Each structure stands twice: as C-alpha cells, then as structure tokens.
Amino acid sequence: MKAVVWHGIGEISLDDVPMPKLEGREDAIVRITGSAICGTDLHFVRGTMPGMRPGTILGHEAIGVIEELGPDVRNFSLGDRVVVPSTIGCGRCSYCRAGYYAQCDVANPNGRDAGSAFYGGPASTGPFDGMQAEYARVPFAHTNLVAIPPGVTDEQALMVSDIFPTAWFGARLAQVGPGDVVAVLGAGPVGQLAALSARMQSAGRVLIIDGNADRLETARLQNAETIDFNAEDPVETVRDLTGGIGPDRVIEAVGVDAQHPDRPIGEDAERAFALEQVAAAPETNPHDGQWVPGDAPSQALRWAVQMVAKAGTIGIVGLYPPGFDAFPLGTVTNRNLTVQAGTCNHRRYIPRLLSKIASGAADPTTVITQQEGLVSAIDAYQAFDRREPGWTKVALELT
C-alpha cells in the first residue's frame, strides 16, 4: 500500500509499505478514505518535535471503513463508517474512564508515565504508524473508533478526528464562558476552530491574531476580529480593543514553530529566541526554502501572558516538545493568571461534536482550503510548510 513515510528531518516520501495486520484481539484494520496534513506533522519534519523513528508512517487524522476486526471488538461491524481519534486510549484504565484518554495508563507501550500515545508521532508516543496511508491498524478499536452518524459528511467527520476537538479543548482549558472576550493566538485551522468553539461556548467577542493575511481572511468566516501582528503590535492592539483591560481568556494555538513579527524586535529578544531555537530543535535540515523551524519558539506564549487581563485564563493547545522550558512564569505569577495546557482527549469530545454537526449547530469544513489525493501528498506538505496562500488546511482524499 502507499503511505507518507518519515525518513529523517527534512526527508519524507510517498512509499510502498506492507499492509498492516491485526496484532491484538482488540485491533481493527481501517481502510482510510480521508486523511489530512496537520501542523503537528510539520513539527516532525522540521525537527521541532524530536525523537522520530525512521520508517514511521505520518498522520494522525483519519476517517474510513472497517475492513477487519479482532474478536474482542464487539461494538462495530465490518463496513462501518468511522472516525479515528488522534490520541489513543485503552478505554478501561482509570484515566480513560475519567475522560483523560490522552493520559491513558495502558496505550503507550513506553509505560504509564510516558505521556500521550498517538499515531504517526515520535518514539515516545509509541510509536504507532499513522494515517496518511491506504490502511491503518487501530488498537483498542472498541474505544478508538467512533461511528459517523447520518447527516455528517466525510469532510466534516475528518475535521473531528483532531482539530475540532483540539480547538474545543482549548476553549475549555481557557474556561470560556458567557460574555467573555476571547483572544486566539494563531489563525491556522485549530485557531480558526478555536474561534468557532469560543462562540459556541458563549463568548461575547473573539479576537484572532496571526501574521498571515490569507489565514486572517479565512478567520473572518468565524466572525473573529482579526489582528495582523506584522502590521501592528498585537498586545497593544488587543488592549486598545478591550478598553485597556485585555481579554478575559486567551487560547494559544500556535506552538513551538511560532514566528516573530517582520520588524526589528531588539538584540536581546533575537538572542533569546536564537537560544530557544537551538534548545527546541537541536537538529534541523532546511533546504530549498523548506522545513525551516519557527524563529521565535516562545513568542505566542509571551504574547498570551502579556495581553490577557489580570487574573485571566490561558489555555494552551499549541504543541511544544518535552523539555521546552522558555515560559514567562514570573509574569504569570505577578498577574495572578491561570494557565492550563495539554494534549486533547479527543475521544471525550468527538461524539458530542459529531452530534452538533449532525444537528447543523456547527460546520468545521470552513477551514479546509485544499483537497488533494494521496499521490500529491509530498507536494501538499511542501506548500503547507511554506504557508502559501490557500494552504491553511489540506485534506487528503483516498478511494
């Protein structure tokens, strides 16, 4: 079968690989009908999320049709149309039972304290082969598959595999409530759906900050008030728009590949960011304008802490590598801020989000800007990496 394979930093290709097989009684084999390219995948290729194992199939977003089932999967049938949650839980440990599927005690073969298990990630996450492939093995399939209800399209369901639940989770971490003024850092797909999620969770106003004009234009579809950090100081602008107070809640949806504005930021800031880059990505392989890590790893975190109102709340869903420690804790303490962060417990939120989509209460497909076949995946990766106009979210169609 065909699959997108990670061979090294800056090196991916579409390869012929062996078909997956059932390895346990609770496994399923899913024929993938739709996958997607995520900003997290770019971290692996750029080197800002180290620890990848050569030969790993990339991708953690998928919908598909069940082709094979282990004998202990009793709640699905062959031919069922399903969405695959990005993170993996066993469904029976105390964490899964409490809804913390991303902290499952069982799923990660590296041990109960190894952290989240997910598809297509570093060795520390399993590793589990990913979903940018024609077929995939799903462990603990009774838990890690969710049936797609009638009335939900393939494209809508695909957005619920990862980015819509992650965005919803970000708004929950930020404790968005009725009437809140919410700022979202990052107008990528997760940021745009975080704006939608904040609205659905009764926010009064939503501001969104990015340096990409194309993404900001798309973000207006969520009725978010847009701020271009290359054209104006985002902290000062947010303060001006909120009567000098700042937003009640901030959702950080950027992560370690953040970029600083296209203007002088001062020698001290440049030196600090340069040290952060080395710490976050000790090995890189940029070439031909591709796979260049962000030049300001802690920029979004610093803006979040600076712009939120005193005693406000920050929810962080942007991805940072283990060991990344450039965080303005002193400012957080002095301003009485509440900060929550984490990997989304996808399985917890997917059923309710599918129900909202089926009822017409939400449509996450507004963020999809390109639909490509798997054969075009490498070209799509490259365009997405370069942040070319019209390449905000890439869905991969498989038939």
N, C-alpha and C positions, 0 to 999 in steps of 0.2 A: 504494500500500500504506500501511498505518498504521504509525507509528513514534513513539517518545517522543523529542522534539527539544529540545535546549538552545538557548534564545534569548538568555539573559543570566543574570547571577547572580540567583537567586530567581525565574527565569522559565523554566518548561518547559511543554510541552503535547503532546498526542497529535495528530499532524498526518497529513495525506495527503502522501506524498512519492513521488518517482519510484522505480520498481523499479531495483535495482542491476543492472549489466551486467558481463559478463566484460571485464576491461581488459588482461589479460595471458594468455599461454599456460599459466601455472601457476595460474590462478584457478579458483575454484569458486563457484557460487551455491547457497546452502543455504536451504531453506525451514525457518524456525525453528519448532520445535514446543514449545520451552520456553526461557524466559529467566529472569532474576532481577534483583532490585534489591540493590545492594551498598553498603556504607558508603562505598566509594570514589566512587560516583555522587553521594552526598550532599556530599562534599568539593567537587565541581564546582558543585553548585547553591548551596551555602553560600558559596562564594568562597574556601575554604581551599586549593584547588589551582587557582591562576590560570592564565590563558592559553588558556581555551576559545575556540573559534571558533563564533560564532552559526550555527545551522543544523546542528550536529553531532548525529547520532543517538546517543543514550546507550546504555550497556550493554556489558558485556564477558563475559557468561556466556551460554552457549547450547548446546543440543542441537538436532539437526534432521535433515533428509533431503536428500541431494544432488539438486539439480534440473538443474544444468548443470555441465559440466567443460571446462576448457581442454585443448587437445590434448597438453600436456606433463604432465598429471596421469595417471599410468599405474597407480596403486595403488588406485584407487577406481572404483566404477561408479555410474551413476545409480540412485537409490533407496536407496543405502546409508544406514544409520542411524549418525550420527556425533556426537561431542562436539567442540566448538571450544575449544581452549586460549585463555586470555585474552590472553597475550602472543604476539607474532608473531616467528617466526624463518624464515630462508631455507632452513635445512637443509643448507647446503653450505659456509658460511664456517667458519673455524677455531673460532669461539666456539660455533656450533651443534654442530659435531662433538664438542666437548668437553662438551656438555650445558648450556652457558650461553646458552640460547635468548633470554633476556631482554636479552642484550647483543650480539645479532646485529649484524654489521657492515653488513648489506645491507638489512634490512627497513624501517628508519626512513628515510623519504625526506629527512629533515633532515641525514643524514650519519652516518658510523660512530661519531662521538663524541657523538651527540645523546641517547643513552640508550635505554631500553626503548621499543619500539613496541607499542601495544595498542589495542584497539577502544574507541571512544567516549570518548577522552581529549582532553587539550589539544593545541594545535597542535604542541608539542614532541614529541609521541608519534606524529606522522604528519601530520595526524590521519587516522584511519580511522573511517568510520561504524560505529556499534555494533550491538548485538544485540537491543535492545528494539524489535524490528521483525518484520514478517512474513517478510522475506527479507533475506539479507546476503551481501556478497561476501567471500570468504576468499582472501587472496593466499597464494602458495606452499602451495597446498592439499595437495600431497603430504606436507608436514610439519605443517601447521596444522589438520589433521583427524585424529581418532583414531576408529577403528571401535569401536562399543559392542558388547561381547561378549554372547552369550546369557546370560540369567540376571541381567542388570543392568537395573533399571527406569529409565524416563525420569528420575524424580526423583533416583535415585542418581547417574546419569550427569551430571545437571545440576550436582550439588554437586562434581563432579570437574573442571568447566570452570575453576574458580578457587579456591574457598575451601578445599576439602580439600587440594589440592596446596600452597596457601599455608601452611596450618596445618602440614602435614608438613615443609615447607621451614623454617618457624620452629623446629621441634623439631630439625632437622638443624643449623641455624645455632647453636642453643644447645648443641649437642653432647650431647644427651640420651643417657644410657647406662644400663646395668643398675643398678638400685638407687637412681638419682638421685632427690632431692627436687626437684620442678619447680614453680615458680610461674608462672602465666599471668596477665598483666595484660590485662583485658578479657574479658567473658563474652558478647560478641557471637558471631555464627556462626563466625568464624575462631578466636576464643579457645576456644570450646567444642570445635571440631575439633582445635585445638592440644592440648587436654587429652587427647582421644582418641589423637592421634598420639603424644604423650609416653608414654601407656600402651602403645601398640603398639611403641614403641621401648624398652620395658622399664624405664620409670621405676618407682621404688618407691612414691612418693607424688606426688599432683598437687594443688596448691592453686590456686584461681582467684579473682581479685579484680575486683569491679565495684561500681557504686553502684545498679544496677537490680535490685530484688528479683525481678522476673519472670524476668530472664535468669539470675540465680543459681539459681533454682529449676530451670530447664531444664538448667543446667550439672551438676546432681546426677545427671542421666542418664548422664554420663560418669564417675560416681563420683569427681568432684572435690570437695575440701574447700573450701567457699565462704566468702568473706570480703567483707562489705559495707563499703566504705570510708566510707559515710556514718554507719555505726553504730560503727565502731572504727577506730583508726589502723592502716592496712594494714601498714606497716613493722614496728611494734611487735608486731602480732598474728602476722605471719609469723615473726618472730624467736622469739616465745613458743612457737609450734607446732613450731619446729625446734631446740629446746634452746639458743636464743640464738645459733645459728650462721648461720641463713639458708639459703635453698635453694641447691642446687648450680647450678641452671640457672634462668634466667628467660626467658620468651617474652613480648615486648611486642607485643600485638595490638590496640592502641588507635589510635595515630597522632595527628595534629595536632588533631583535634577532641576532645581529652581535656577532662575536667571536673574541677574541684577539689571537695572534699567540701562538703556542705551545712552547714558550720560555719565560724566565723572562722578564717582562715589567716594573719592578720597583715598589716599595711600593706605591709611590704617585699615579701612574696610577691604581694600583689594588684597592686602597681605593676609588678613584673617580668612577671607574666602579662599585664597590660594592654599592655605594650610588645611582648610576643611576639605577641599577637593582631593588633596593627597590622602587624607585620612579616609574619606568616603570611597574613593576609587584608586587604590594603590596601583592597580594595573589597568591601563586603557589601551585602545588600539584605534584611534581615529584615523580615517583615511578618506580622501576624495570628498571631504566635507560631510562625511557620515560618522555616526556613532560618537559624537562629541558630548561629553558629560556637561551638565549644567555648571555654570561658572560661579554660583552662589548658593551652596547647599542649604544653608540655614536662613536664606532670605525670607521665605514665606513664613517661617516660624517667628522671625523677628518682627516682621510687619504685623502678624497676628497679635503678638503681645503688646506692640506699641499702639495699635489702633482700637482694640476692644475697650469698652467702657470700664472704669474702675469696678471691681467686684463682678466683672463679666465672666463669660464662659467660652472656652475654646475647645472645639472638637477636631482632632487631627486624624485624618484618614489618608493623607499623603504617606507614601512609603519611604522609610529610612532603613539603612542596613543595621544589623546588630552592632553595637559598639559606637554608633554615632552619638556624640555627646555635646555637640555645639548647640546649646539651648540656653536662652537668657533667663535662668532660674531666678536670679536676683530681682529682675524686673517683675516677674510673675508674683514673687512673694510680696514685694513692696506695694503692688497694686491690688492685692487680695483677689487674684484671678484663680478660677477653677479650670484645670486643663485635664481633658480626658482624651485618650488615644487608643488605637487598637486595630487589629485585623477584623474585618467584618465577619460576623457569624451568619453567613449567607443563608444557611438552611432555616434559620429562625424567621427570616423576613420574606423569603421567596413566596410561600403560599399566600400571604396576605397581599403582597404586591401584585401577584397574578390575579387575585380577586378584584383588586382595584382597577387593573387594566381591563379585565373582562366586563366590569360594570361601566366602563367609559370614564372613570374618575381620573385616569392618567394615561398618557401615551409617551413612553420613553424613546420612541423611534425618531424624535426630532433631532437627536444628536448624531444619527447615522448620516455620514456625508459621502461615503463611498461603499460600494458593494462590488467585491472582486471574487474571482474564482481562486481556488487553492493554487492553481498553476501560476497565478500572478502575485503570490504572497510575498516574495522577496522584494519585488518592485514596490509593493504596497508598504512594506516595512520601511524601505528607504525614503519614500515620500512622506510617510508619517513621521519618521525620525527628523527630517528636515523641516517639519512644521509647515509644509507647503499649503497654500490656500486650498480649502476644500477637503483637507485630510484630517479632520478632527476625530472621527471615529470610523474605523474600517471594519465592515462585516465581511466575512469570508463565506461564500456560498459553496456547498458541496452537494452533489446529487448522487 
